[in-house]
């Protein structure tokens, strides 16, 4: 009985969500596509793409929470689209501040 309860506790405590690693992967892909859309792909490396995507995803997620948008039905698709749009906004803001075209 104790072993069965221990297994149940271990399974219940195991977090099967992809977490931060998935955010880096999704952010990298979203940042790369955003850099293609914004025409900055040749200027950005993989680190800047990932940063733009992760920051864009965080920014987009914040805006969605601000307007109380429920994302449960759309899951990973909405997460990716949010990161993509947010990355485009981040890249556009950086271009605006630095004066790059």
PyMOL commands that set and color helices and strands:
alter all, ss='L'
color gray80, all
select helices_A, chain A and resi 2-13+19-38+46-66+75-98
alter helices_A, ss='H'
color red, helices_A
deselect
rebuild
show_as cartoon
